[in-house]
Each structure stands twice: as C-alpha cells, then as structure tokens.
Amino acid sequence: MNISLLPADKYIVLNKTLLTELDCKYLVSLYEPIIGSNAVSLYMTLWRDLERYNSVSTDYSHHHLMTLLKMNLESIKMARKTLEAVGLLKTYYEAGEPSNYVYELYSPMTPKEFFANPIFNVVLYNNIGAKEYDLLKQEFSVLPFSFKDYIEITTPFDELFKSSSDSVSFEAIGREVLPITMQDQVDFDLLISSLPRGMVTEKTLTKKMKELINNLALVYDLDTLKMCEIIRLCMNEKGAIDKEELRIQTRKYYQYNHHGKLPTLIYRSQPDYLKDPVGDTSKKGKIIEVFENTTPYDFLRSKYHTGSPTNRDLRLIEYLLVDVGLQPAVCNVLIDYVLKKNNNKLNSSFVETIAGQWKRIGVQTAKDAMALAEKEHKRMMNKLNKVSNKPVSNDVPVWFNEKIEKEGMTEEESNELESMLSKYKD
C-alpha cells in the first residue's frame, strides 16, 4: 500500500516481547551493520517511548519522532520498513485525519539464533568482513565445559517445597523516587587499560569523576578511546584528573571537529512529555510555550540582541544542563529570572545557588520553575524590606503573576512582553 505519512499522524507502541539491555548489545553488534544507524535509532526511540508505560505507550505524533531523531519523514518511513523487513517491527494502519499507526516491537535474535540464520549470517559476513566477523563470533561464543568428573546434585523442586493451604501475605510496596540514571557512555575497563600503566589510582576514577566523564561523553558524542585521549591531557603525575581542564579540553576537541559549533545538548528544547497541554492562549500560557519550545542557546542569544553569547555564559548553560541536569525549559526560566533580577548579568554564584535548589526540589517543568521563582522572590522581598529602611528594587520578569495578569501594566512592561513573544513566532 502506498500510504502518505504526515507529521500529525499518531502512533502508539506495543510491547510484544520482553526487551532487555542485552537486546541493545545484539542490536548494535549484529543488526546495525546490516540495517544501518537510522533503523537502530528508530528502534531505540520506540523502545524509549514504550519503557515509560511498560506494555503500551501513550500516543505520540510523528513530529515527535522527527524532533528526536533529527530525520525527515521519508527517512523515518524507510527506517521503519527496514525494521519490518528484519523482523523487529510490525506496523498496523488506520486511515483518518490524522491517521493512526500501531508499532509492535519485537526482540532481536540472540547471537546463537543470528549466526544460525542462513541469511543474516551471510549478509553480516559480507558487510563487515572476515576479521570483524570472527571477532564477533568469539565475543558471543560460550566456551565449552567438560562435566566428565562431576556428578549433578541439583535439588529437585518437590524435595524442598510442598503444597500448603495457608495463605501467603505480602507487605505493600511503598512509593520510592529513584535518582535519574543513565547507562555508561564509556567502557571504563577499556579506558583504564588504555591509560599509561602506573598512573591510574583509586582516586583517579571516583564515582563523581565517572559521572562527569559519562556526561561529557554523552553531550559531546565521544567514544571511550577519544575520551581516553582527552583524559591523558588532563592528568597530573599523581594520576588525578583536573575536572575543569577536562571540560575545557573536551569542549575544544568537539568544537575543533565541528567547525566551532556547540554540543547538541545546548540546542535541545524541552521534551514533549514535560510540556504543558496545548491550548492555553493566555499571555502566561504563551510565555510557557516560549520557554518549552526554545533551546537554551537560542533563548540566551535572543537576550544579546546582536551577536552571540559569550563563552563564559555558554559554559554556564552547559553546567546547568550537564552537571546540574536541569531540563531545557527550566534552564530558560532561570536565565530570564536571573537576568531581570541581576541587572542583565548572569552571575555564576547566583545562578548556581538557584539551580541547586531547583534540582533538589525536583523542578522539571517551566510552570513549576516560574511558580518557585515567584515564591522565592516574595520571600526575599519580605525579608529585605524588614531589615532595610529604604525601598528595595522590585524588578521582576514580565511573567510574574502580579505583573502579567494586571490590566495596568506599564507601557515598558507591555512592550517587553510583546517583544518576548514575537521573537519566537513561526
């Protein structure tokens, strides 16, 4: 069937199998040389959409895929067909305005099944060559073990358990909030073996240092060996790694190889699942939309009017996104708030103090960040007014409730609001 695919078309993902972390390894090692990186990226993105909701995802638009994958619809469609062709995906279609799709996700073959498959086995060999093929087979091979001199003493089920009419009670599991985690971007075993012998100590790769290396590898899209090269430049004779020097050298390496461009994380906007529902046409709703759909880099650049942000300010944004882990929209709210409160200057200590507080509280949306900024401002104003005999400056962003909802906004405030909204209109 020749079916047109549109950005507004909806889809959901169904889990038809038990997906594990090993499946990722099989997908990259065995399938990617055959189906390519676009198909693997689509599979992993559909899996990510699914993971939040276990067996059935929420519904998404195909524009969501275009945004995450940085692909056009034709590329997404081809990647989807590739996954279908190798048995990783089934697709169902329902016509409408918009049309609806269902994507059923299946596990990749195990290495044993893959190397026994007469098609995949041959295609993989042809695509990667004999040397790489033999290395892969060795990697996934299980060494034989001789049980010649052993006797099996495994306990059978009925020897240990018996039927009982007694009821079994379970204690209810309480709700726990886990910290945000991510898989290692760096193979630390390979990293250690690649560094000069005798230089690596217990203090070289602490938990915090590993987190920093992982985060930098993710943001700058660097593999283990490239990170190793950079780390060598930042180690002293005692094996300690200079954190600040590591940041600088990683950034320089990236910019040198990308014509001076910045890491992609700085350009990323708020993820769809943390955005407010569409439809709020109030002035405050429109401002939230600006915060959510503008990258921190573009938002900061708009504050300069002419030219680009300074390296110092860009490093500060990088810190907020990478080290603190703020969401892009929250970062935008923080930038706007601090610039207004601090005479159009991004004071590092002021920014870091607020960012740390927001991260500890768990702020993830623009609306929550705006509410918290207002609350903190009121608390500080009350405190300062009590200890000061003179009136305290009350400069606040135009999105504060008492400003934006008041009909009697000054002409300057009204112009500032309209200017903020007009900069980001399509």
N, C-alpha and C positions, 0 to 999 in steps of 0.2 A: 504494500500500500504506500502511495506517495502522500504522506501527511505533512503539512506545514507545521513547523514548531515555532511558537511565539513566546516572547519573554513573559507574558502574563499567564501562560498556560501553567496549571497547577500540577503538583505531583506529591505522592506520599511514598515512603519506603517501607516495605515489609521484610521482616527478618525470617527467612525460610531455613535457617540453619544456626548452628552455634559458632559464632565467629570468635576467634582467639587472637592473641598477639602473634602467635606463630604464623597465622594466616598472612599477616603483614609481611613477614620474612619470606614466605613462599611466593607471595605476590610479586615482591620486588626482585627476588633472586631468580625465579623461574619464569614468571609470566611477563615481566616488563621487557626483557629482550625480544619478546615476540609481539606484544600488543602495544608497546610504547608508553611513554610517561603520561600522555593525556588521558588514556584509558585508566591507568592506575590512579591518577589524581581524581578522576571522576568516581571511581570505586570507593576510594578512601573518604571522599566528601559525602557520598551517600551513606557510607558506614557511620560517619560522624553525625549526620542528621538523624540516623537511626538510634545511636547509642543513648541519646538523652531520653528516649521513650521506649527502650527495650525492643518489643516485638513490632510495634507500628510507630512510625514517626508522625509528627504533626504535618500539616500540609505546607508546602513551600511553592513559590513561583520559580520558573526557570531563570528569572532575572537574578534570583538568589545564587544559582549556580554560576551565572555569568560573572557576578561580582566576586565570588570566592575564587573561582578558577582562572579569572582573567582570560576567558575564552569567549569567542563569539558562538552563536547558536549552531552554526554549521559544524564547528569543531566539537561541540558538546554532543551533537547528534552522531557524528562519526565515532567518537569515543564510546558512546552508548552502544552503537551497533557492534563495535569491536568486542565489548564485554559480553554482549549477547552471543556472539559467534563462538566464543571460547567457553561458554557455559557458566559464566559468573553472574549473569543477569537475565531475568525475564521481564518483558515490558508488556503492559496492557494499556489500552487506549479507549477513552470515552469522548466522543465529539461533543462540543458545546462552545459557549462563549463566556469564560475561557474553556478550553479543553482540559481534560483531566487524564493524568498518567499514573499508573501504579508500577513501581520498580521493585521486583522481588530480588533480593540479594542472596547469593549463594557462596559457599566457601570455595576457595581454590583447592585443587588436588593436593594431597600430601606428596612429598618427594617420591615415595615408593610408587604411587599411582601415576605420577607425572612421567617418571623415567620408564615406566612400563607402557605408557601410551605411545602407539606407533607413529602418531602424527606430531604431537608436541615434542617428543623425544628427538625426532629428526630435525624439526624446524629449529629447536633450540641449538642443536649442534651446528647447524648451518649458519645461524645468526651470530654466535659468539666464538666459534672456532674450537678446535680440539683442545687447546691448552685450558681455556676457561671452562669448557665443558667438563674436563677431567677434574678440575679443582672443585666445581660444584658437586659432582658426584661424590668426591671424597668428603666434602663438607657434610653432606646429608646421609652418608653411609653409616651403618651401625656395625661396629666391629664384632665379629663372631666370638662367642664364648663357649668353651668346652665344659660340659657338666659331667664329664666322664667319671670323675672321682667323687661326685656329690650324690646325695640322696635327698629327695624332696620331703620336707617336713611341714609344709604349709598346713595350717589349721583349717579344717572344713567348717562351714557355717553352722551346721547342726551340733557341733561339739561345743560351741561357745554360746549359742543363743537357743532359747526355747519359747514357745508360744505362751502368752500370758493374757489374762482378761483384764489386768489392771490398766487403768487409763494413764496416759502419759501427759504431763502438764508441761507447758513451755512458758518461760518468762517473756513478756512482751519486750521487743527490741525498741529502745529509745532512739529518738532522732539525734543524729550527730552530724555536725558540719565538718567536712574534711577540707584541708587546705588545697588550693589549686596545685595540681601536679602535672608534669609532662614527661614523656619518655626522654631518655638520654639522647641528645643530638650527637654526642661524641662517644666513641668507644674508648673508655678510659684505660682499659687494658692495653689497647694498641697505642694510645697516647703515651703511657708510661714507658712502654718498650721502645718507643721512638725517641724519647728524650735521652740526653747523654747519661751514661751509667754513673752512678755515684752522686748525681745532682738531686735526684728525687728523694725526699724525706717524707715522714708522716705529716709534716706541716706544709708540704708543697701543695697537695690537693685536699684541702679541708672541705667540709660539706658546703660551706659558703662559696669557696673558690670553684668547686664543681658546678654549683648553681650558676655562678657568673659565666663560666666558660660555656655551659649549656645555653644560657640565654643569648650570649653573644653569637654563638654558632647558629642559633635559630634566626636571630634578627638579620645577621649578615650572610646567611645561607652558606656557611663554610663547613667542609667536612673535617674529619679527625686530623688528617695529615696537614691540611692548611692551618688548622688551629695550632698544631704542634710547632710549625714553623714560626708562627707569631709568638707563641709562649716562650720559645727559645730566646727571643729578643728581649723578653721582659723578666727573665730570671737572673737573680744575683748569684754570687759564688756560694751562698748557703742554701740554694735551692728554693728560695722564696720568690713568689711571683708578685710583681708590683701591679696592683689592681688598676690604678689609674693609667699606668703605661700600657697595660693590656687593652684597655678601652681605646686609647689613642691609636695604638698600632693596628688594632682590628679595624677601626674606622678608616684609617689611612689605606690599609690594604683594600678594603671594599671600594673606597672612592677612586683609588688608582685604577682598579679593574672595571669600574662602572662610570668612567668619564665624570667623576666628581659628584655623582648622584648620591642621595642619602639612602639609608636602609629602608626597605619596603614597609617596615612596621610603622614608621613615622607617617607614611602616606595612607595607612589603613584607617577606615572610618568605623563607626560603631557597628558591631554585629547585629543582624536582624532580630535575633531573639531577645536583645536587650533594648530594643527601641519601643517607644510609646505606640499604642494603636493609632493608625492613620485616621484622620477625621477632625482633630482638634484645630479649628480655624481661628481661635483666639490669638491675640498677639503673643501671649506667652507660649501657646502651642506651636506657633510658627518659629519662635526662637529655639524651642527644644528641638524642632526639626532641623534647624541650622546646626546645632551642636551635634546632632546624631549623624548627619549626612555630610559633614565636612571633616576632612582629615586634620589632625593637629598641625601639620605643616602648613596647609592652606589657611587654616584659621589664624595661625600666628603671622603668616605672611600678609594677610589682609590688614593686620594691625600696623604694618610698616608703611602702608600707603604706596610708597615707592621702594624699589629694591627688594632684597631678600633678607630673611632673618640672619642674625649674626651666628657664628659658630658656637658662641657661648650659650645663646638661647636654644639652639638646636640640641646641644649636649644636654641641656636641662630637660627638654622634651623627651629625649632618648632615655634619660634617667627615670622620668615619670612612667614611661611605657614599659621599659625593660626591667629596671630594678624594683620599682615600687609595684608595677603591674596594674596601673590604672587603665580602665577602659578608655578608648579614644574620646568619647563624648564627655566623660568625667574630666579628662585632661583639658578639653576645651573650656568647660565651665570654670575650672581652676585658673586657666590663663586669663580669661575675661575678668574674673573676680579680682585677681591679684593686680592686674594692670590698672584697674579702676581704683583700687584701694591704695596703690603704692605709686601714684603719680606716673603711670605709664612705664614703670620699670618692673622687670621680673627679678625680684630679689630672691636669690637662691635659698637662703635660710628660711625665709617666709614661705616660699613655695613648698620646700621640703617638709616643713612642720605641718602644714595643712594636708599635704599629700599623705604623710604618715598617718595622720588622724583618720582621714577618709578611708585609707586602706584597712586600718584596724577595725573600723566600724563595718566595713564590707560594702561601701558605696559602689554601685556598678552602673547606675543609670544617670542620665542628665537631670531628670526631675529630682531624684534624691539628692544629688550634689547641689543643685540650686537651693533646695529647701534647707540643707545643712549649712550652706554659706549664709543664708539669711538669718538662721537661728544663731550662728556664731557671731555674726555682725551685731545683732541686737544685744547679745550678752556682753560683748566687748564695749559697745557704746554705753550701756548702763554702768559698767564698771568704771570707764574713763570719766564719765560725767560726774560720778560721785567723788572722785579724787581730784578733779580739775575745776578751777574756778572759772575758766574760760570755755566758751563753746568749742566742742570738738568737731573736726571736719567729718561730714556725714556723706562723703562721696560713695555712691554705690552703683553697681551695674543697672542698666535700664530694665532688666528683667526682675528686679526685686518687686515683691507683691505691692508694697505701698506706693511704688512708682508706676508700674505698668497698668495697674487697674484703676488708677486715679485719673479722672477726666481732666484735671487741671495740671497736666504735665507741662513743664516749661517748653518753650519752642526748641531750645537746645537739646533737651532730653528726647523730644519727639523726633527731631531730625536724626539724632544718634540711633534711635530705634529703627527708623525707616532705612537709614544707611546700612545698618547691620543686616536687615532682611533683604535689601535689594542686591547686596554683593553676591548672594548665593542663589538668586533666582535663575532657573534654567533659561 
